[in-house]
Amino acid sequence: MNSIVTVQDAVTAFAEWGEPTDAELDAINIELPVILADVDLIDAQIMTLDRTPSELDRQRIRRARRRLLTARRELANRAELDGVGA
């Protein structure tokens, strides 16, 4: 019978690099409104996958799209002001 070798040492050897850095967490926090707006749009679209969208569904999707576009615009404007997106 062959013994089973654990790979824990190989996996945990890189554990300290598995966590996001402070800069990465800051970038996520800056992009969080876009991420949340995108999730809202996807949720609104998923609700209509198995049925014909009603007028309320269409309004919900339009509102979610507008929120996403607004969040993206604000992020782009912020990046432009910070000199990142030039």
C-alpha positions, 0 to 999 in steps of 0.5 A: 500500500502506498502512503499518502503524502501531504502537500500542506507545506507546499500550500502553506509556504505561500500563505503570507502572500495570499492576503491582499496588500493595503494598496490592493484593499484600498483599490477594492474600496475605491472600486466598491461602488462599481462592483456593487452596482454591477452586482445589482444589475446582474441580480435584476437581469437574473430575475428575468431569465425564466420569465418575460420581463414585466414593465417593473422588471424593465424599470429595475434593469434600467435603474440598475444600468444607470447606477452602474454607469454613474458609478463608473463615471464617478470612478473614471472622474476620480481617476482623472483627478488623481492623475491615474487615468490620463 
